[in-house]
């Protein structure tokens, strides 16, 4: 299977950035996309709303269902799942992409930031998986894909921002556990992480601004890698911690310069690799 035509994807955090890029790649195949995001009105620092993303998805050839959703609220996730089934009749793929980031040490991380990261990164990933699961079990090639890093229990990844690392590794532990739990039911559960920094709003606003963007890759590299994973046989592809570059190499893609924001510039490696 090389296409997502007719498939329904439920993608959290898909009004911008990597989530939207994954949605647009699926839309090019003719997929249905539920856009899960909190932004209903234009934000001064963040481009795009669930509604502008829906317009782009429709223009790219897909069908879009914009759902204004705070993923910290279980009832809002459940409502978005219900609306997806009413609109499209099925859920084939869940992409847990929504994420909160706050890079500080132990003394510098307020409780509300700790709670935000664990609510969005871990809890929402778990709850979205739980609510989508009954519908994933009814389709031919079900996938859950978490945008989280390989589990690497080296202290150096925890020391600078222990709360953030715990929350991202929490998403990866969902992959580890659910992949094995659901193996007999043929639901694939995998993680995907970028080899380099990706040009997103978080990088622009929190992690180095224009200079860091220059040394980043476009979100399309992650979208193309996600597409490759999500079109694989769910019975044969589960429990993997994929890295975007490696997935594309398996697909025979060798020209990665096309993904550079600034071709020829050096690239900054992402966390956790």
Secondary structure, DSSP 8 states (H G I E B T S, - for coil): ----TT-EEEEET-SSHHHHHHHHHHHHHT-EEEEEES--S--SSS---HHHHHHHHHHHT-EEEEEE--TT-HHHHHHHHHHHHHHHS---EEEE---------STT--HHHHHHHIIIIIIHHHHHHHHHHHHHTTSSS-EEEE--------HHHHHT-HHHHHHHHHHHHHHHHHHHHTGGGT-EEEEEE-SB-B--HHHHHHS-HHHHHHTSB-THHHHHHHHHHHTS-TTT--S-EEEHHHHHHHTT----GGGBSSTTS---B-TT-
